[in-house]
Amino acid sequence: PREISALQHPSFFFILPPPPSSSPLMSDNADKILKNLLQEPANKLCADCGERNPRFASVTFGVFLCNKCFGVHRGMGTHISRTRSVNLDKWSEEQVRAMQQGGNAAAASVWEATLPPGERVSAEADEWAREKFIRAKYEKKKWFGQPQQNTSNPAAQPAVDLLGGVGAQDQGQGVGQHSRLQGLGVQLAKGVPHAPHQRGAVALLSGGGE
């Protein structure tokens, strides 16, 4: 069946559509890229609980996860979070690109935008508390918000690329980047379902769609 574009689906906003089955698999190159990404400060900790040395990922949200949070993401189903092992799974070009465009810092600026201090789950949290936090964060979008203007923060750049597809001519132009980011932020906010029975899938905007 024809795959719906992320922009056309009412319950999707901020996700990379699943790669086509014919997408070439990467091996050595993907491994090198992922290892480099894991060297970034924010990616050295689990995106959800802060556990050190995450070795799993949600391609849907472009974040790196520890084993326990990975289990919660996997349990939510692929319609919400598509997960991969950094070391054990083969990665497609599209999946690797999603991680390059995302990252824990960029994701936190969106999914934890309004998270009050002290409410973040810890690495020592039990399974119930961990799942409650992760579902609130991604499925219920409890702390979702538009990325803040902070052109001096290098971590903001991946979020700009992720959300707005800013071209090379916009690089280094803080006003242009913020304008594109804020404009899309309004569009994303309009797309957030408010019903209690909302579907939790979210989408990374990409150039594909069919």
Secondary structure, 3 states (H helix, E strand, C coil): CCCCCCCCCCCCCCCCCCCCCCCCEECHHHHHHHHHHCCCHHHHECCCCCCECCCEEECCCCEEECHHHHHHHHHHCCCCCCEEECCCCCEEHHHHHHHHHCCHHHHHHHHCCCCCCCCCCCCCCCHHHHHHHHHHHHHCCCCCCCCCCCCCCCCHHHHHHHHHCCCHHHCCCHHHHHHHHHHHHHHHHHHCCCCCCCCCCCCCCCCCCC
